[in-house]
Amino acid sequence: MRSPAQLALNAVARAFPRVGLELIWRRARRSDPTLELADALVRDGDVVVDAGASYGLFTARFARLVGPAGRVHAFEPNPARHARLRGLSAVVHPVGLSSEPGEARLNIPVIAGRAHDERAQVMPGEGITLATLDTELGDDRGRVALAKIDVEGHEGELLRGAAETLAASSPALLVEIEQRFHEEPITAIFDQLAELGFEGSAITADGLLPLAQFDVERDQLSQAGGELTSAAYVNNFLFVRPGSAAAARVATASASASGSG
């Protein structure tokens, strides 16, 4: 159940999106290490990708961080979200990202009578347009500093359509990966990124955990109902190429966190 404070912030976000989303971000950052890490990795003038932008929480924050000299590419196939995203100083791409252009169906689950847009999944069918990140970014393929990816099980397909961008930019990748959305072990996604030269860490309440120490049974499946609100539930991961500018930013952020701890 949402708290009165959450309901109040959501109301502000509906009426005044930029202000409301900034307040939601600041409140959530206190207990969400992924948001704290995103703040540390994005800088003025950067080009940033928000894949699975939803209602714009990350998009709004990224736009504030990169400023007028930077650019945020927000990808969201749900038409109900497009109007809000267009008001957040971002380049809005009304498509789902995949391995090749095409069409698909967006499955939005309804739980207890409420549609959960944030859990929408790309499924075979029609209704939304699919595109590749490499095609959509154009000349920005070689300038991406960070990509946040939250696509509910479609990560592998997205990555296959982003090979040129990842090769040209070597960005930091903040990726939500959950076993409940995959039939195969999610280690397949880890292996896919390793083949592209990326090393990963799980983002936990205690800091970055080397991917080799992540245990899907302990860190996801054993959690009651897979509750996203549980601090013990680990579903966000950071990937960087060793020696890249993104890796240097992560090292700086980690050193700063250690110094303030």
Disulfide bonds with the S-S distance in Angstrom:
none
